[in-house]
Amino acid sequence: QVQLVESGGGLVQPGGSLRLSCAASGSIFSINSMGWYRQAPGQQRERVAFITSDGTTNYADSVKGRFSISRDNAKNTVYLQMNSLKPEDTAVYYCKLVRSGLGYWGQGTQVTVSS
């Protein structure tokens, strides 16, 4: 099994920054990718960013130039650095790990951008 634990969410003012972390444990071999999704109230879950096993990154258009995904293989952790946050970034952010074609989700962490 795979366990994912997210941290780093919170309340921040517009223009501020947050860094989310997702620590993976358990059967974390043959990882295809790790990434971040978000879901705002009343909306569908959307992909924010992901990073593949070879380090390739991909971002949603809405966060390009503001968010950055990275990983620490030694710690089995993926990070999402979020800068220049906007109120529309408010959502529950979920970490997802894909291993051997199967997806595993974290419990989510709330990010609220408000003055």
Secondary structure in CASP SS format (residue, H / E / C, confidence):
PFRMAT SS
TARGET T0000
AUTHOR 0000-0000-0000
METHOD secondary structure of the structure
MODEL  1
Q C 1.00
V E 1.00
Q E 1.00
L E 1.00
V E 1.00
E E 1.00
S E 1.00
G C 1.00
G C 1.00
G E 1.00
L E 1.00
V E 1.00
Q C 1.00
P C 1.00
G C 1.00
G C 1.00
S C 1.00
L E 1.00
R E 1.00
L E 1.00
S E 1.00
C E 1.00
A E 1.00
A E 1.00
S E 1.00
G E 1.00
S C 1.00
I C 1.00
F C 1.00
S C 1.00
I E 1.00
N E 1.00
S E 1.00
M E 1.00
G E 1.00
W E 1.00
Y E 1.00
R E 1.00
Q E 1.00
A C 1.00
P C 1.00
G C 1.00
Q C 1.00
Q C 1.00
R C 1.00
E E 1.00
R E 1.00
V E 1.00
A E 1.00
F E 1.00
I E 1.00
T E 1.00
S C 1.00
D C 1.00
G C 1.00
T C 1.00
T E 1.00
N E 1.00
Y E 1.00
A C 1.00
D C 1.00
S C 1.00
V C 1.00
K C 1.00
G C 1.00
R C 1.00
F E 1.00
S E 1.00
I E 1.00
S E 1.00
R E 1.00
D E 1.00
N H 1.00
A H 1.00
K H 1.00
N C 1.00
T E 1.00
V E 1.00
Y E 1.00
L E 1.00
Q E 1.00
M E 1.00
N C 1.00
S C 1.00
L C 1.00
K C 1.00
P H 1.00
E H 1.00
D H 1.00
T C 1.00
A E 1.00
V E 1.00
Y E 1.00
Y E 1.00
C E 1.00
K E 1.00
L E 1.00
V E 1.00
R E 1.00
S C 1.00
G C 1.00
L E 1.00
G E 1.00
Y E 1.00
W E 1.00
G C 1.00
Q C 1.00
G C 1.00
T E 1.00
Q E 1.00
V E 1.00
T E 1.00
V E 1.00
S C 1.00
S C 1.00
END
